[in-house]
Amino acid sequence: MARNIKVLNRQYYPADSVIMKEGDIGDKAFFIEDGLVEVFKQDAHGDEFIIARVGTNSIIGEMSVIKREIRSASVRALKDCVLVPITVEDFNRVLNTSDKAFRALIEILVDRLDKANQKLSQQAFDIDTLEETAQTAMNHMSRMLKSDQQADFQNEFKPIIRSLRHTVDKYTEPTIKEENAASVNQ
């Protein structure tokens, strides 16, 4: 695709810089000429969860360009990156000269990827809800104890909540990767 773009205007992003933010208007995608990035979302508490890591010869930000929607995730450079912007106009020019079957395939793939991202968001919400419920239960039980026992109880209970989140993350991450691979292979 990059060879079909008239002017290759490279942009440089140092490691740890945010390339795009979830919720922003997606007016361009990027071809990663060199580098490594991570795609992530934030839950209601501001905690980040990683959706993917992608590197050289990959494209990021394509969903918002294709679907004409806001960014569904944020992207941060893990290493210094050289990116080639692909504007909506560039993308449309390539797509309009493509076979109708190819255009339909792209729309199907983007729809499947969007559904996979929604599943990831829901999974993060579910663990957050579980964590909040455990926190509420801890607070409620703490209030039923004698005042001199409350702090000790909470200090013992908080690591259990952290351990719960760690355990859920540990065992659900491979499942999500398998589901995403299955979505792409359908």
Secondary structure, DSSP 8 states (H G I E B T S, - for coil): -GGGSSS---EEE-TT-EEE-TTSB--EEEEEEE-EEEEEEE-TTS-EEEEEEEETT-EESHHHHHHT-B-SSEEEESS-EEEEEEEHHHHHHHHHTS-HHHHHHHHHHHHHHHHHHHHHHHHHHHHHHHHHHHHHHHHHHHHTS-HHHHHHHHHHHHHHHHHHHHHHHHHHHHHHHHHHHHHHH-
